[in-house]
Every structure is written in C-alpha cells, then in structure tokens.
Amino acid sequence: NDTSACKAFYGGLFGWEADESMGYYTMFKVEGAEMGVGGMMGMTPDMPPMPSNWTPYFYVENADETVAIAKSNGAEVVAGPQDVPGMVRFAIIKDPAGAYFGIFNPLAKPE
C-alpha cells in the first residue's frame, strides 16, 4: 500500500513513468505509447482492509458486449460497464472461479 515505493519499484523494473495528473490514480506510461501500460491507486479510508493486489485489464472492442458474453458464461459483473469521461468504458468482472479482471475499450476522441 506504499504507492511511493511502488512507483519507484515499477518505474525502475519496467522503465515506466508515473503520470499523476488524474489525482488519486497514477497511470504508468512508456515513451512512445499512446495509452498507459498500467495503473495504481492507493487505499482510501472508505475501502475495506485488503492486501495489495493487481487487477489485470484486457482491451476489448466493446465493453458492453464483452460483459454480456462474460455473464452468459457464468461471470459476475462487479462494476460497470461505465465510462471514465473522455478516456475509456470499462467493467470489473469476477470469473466463475473467483478471479477478478477488468475490461476496457477506449472512447472515441473528440475531433
């Protein structure tokens, strides 16, 4: 839960740069990449106690369709689908074995 130590560790390990322009959420970026390659959020006081963890996210063409397919295959939708305005549409899903993962599709950029 030490976000400063995590920024230093993953920055050094993978060469990621920490973009903290989103406030409570840190996006990790690599030079030349259009999108972030990872993200990090510290624990907030309203969250229940939990160990540090990773939630993998998968790029999909359509978050809503992917959620429907996941549900039809026995998954539980934990959050979403919902938009991060101007960025992505995402959902958090729990598979039938209990593992959590996220999906997202970028939103169209305004012209």
GIDACOR-V387538 format. One record per run of one state. SS is the DSSP state (~ for helix, > for strand, _ for the rest). FROM is the first residue (numbers start at 1). TO is the last residue. If there is no record, write none. Layout:
# GIDACOR-V387538
SS;FROM;TO + SS;FROM;TO
This chain:
# GIDACOR-V387538
_;1;2 + ~;3;14 + _;15;16 + >;17;22 + _;23;24 + >;25;29 + _;30;37 + >;38;41 + _;42;56 + >;57;59 + _;60;62 + ~;63;72 + _;73;75 + >;76;84 + _;85;87 + >;88;94 + _;95;99 + >;100;106 + _;107;111
